[in-house]
């Protein structure tokens, strides 16, 4: 199934958290929190301003983002659990080392 969010919404796949702490302690499933980092799968067309012009979103498909703990609505698409959230719920884009190297 194809899915395209509307307006200023984004479709996000959570990125799973590490199973161990930095000290090597294994975290049981019952103690894990839901990850607050994800990958953008699809984005809407943008928001419409007072003049009727569409402003494109700052995030795009493929971006790694950080979002709030309670952000978004959980949905199941093709058997996969995803999140739909407004762009305003996104706190920032995580730069990977490859992207940082290109910018330098």
N, C-alpha and C positions, 0 to 999 in steps of 0.2 A: 504494500500500500504506500502511496506517496502522500506526504503531509507537508503543507506549507502554512506556517503561522501567519496570522493576519496582523496588520499594522505594526506596532512596536513590540511584538512578542518574539521570543526566540525559543527554539527547541533544543534542549540540552541533554547530553548523556553524562551521567555522573562518572567520574574517574575513581576507581576503587582505591581505598586507602591501604597503606602498608599493613602487613600482617604482624610485623615486629616493631618494637621500639628501637631507638638508636642503641640502647644497651643490650639488645638481643632478646628481650622478653616478648614472648608470643602473646598477642592480645586475643582473648576469646571473643566469639561472635556476639555474645550477650553484652560485652563491655564496649563494643565499637560504636562510634557515632557515624551518622551518615556523612559521606564526604561533602565538602563545600567547594569542591573544584570539579569542573566539568568541561566537556568539549561541545562547542556549538555545532549542531547538526544542520539546522536550517533557520533562516531569519525571515521576518515579515518585510513588507515593502517600505515601511517607515511611518512616521507620524505626519499628520497634515497640520500646517500652521494656520494662523488667522487669515492669511492671504490665499489659502487653498493650495499652497505648494507642498510637495512631499519632501520631508527631510529624511535622507537615508540614515540607517542605523550605524553606530560606530563599530559594532561587532559584526563579524562575518562567519560563514561556515568554516569550520576547521580551527577557530580560535580556542585557546584554553582560557577559561575564565574562573574567577572566584565569585561566589554569591553567598548571600546570607543563609543561615542555618534553616530558617523557616520559609525561604523563598520558593515561589513557584507552586504549580499544581502537578502532582504525579499522575501520569497517564501511561497506558500500556498500548504500544503500537507494534504490530507484528510480533507480539510476545515479549517485547523488550520494554523494561520500565524506563521511562524518560520523564523529563520535566518540561513544562511550558511556563515561562516567566516573562514578565515585562523587562525591557532593556534597563529600566531604572533599578531593577533588583540586582543587576550585575554590578559588582564592586570594582572590578578591574580585569584587564587582560594580562595573563601570565606570559611573559616573554621567554621563549626557549633560548638555549645557548646558541643555536644555529641562527635564529633571528637577530640576536644581539651581535653576533659576529658579522652579519651582513651590514648592520647599521654602523658599525665602527669603521 
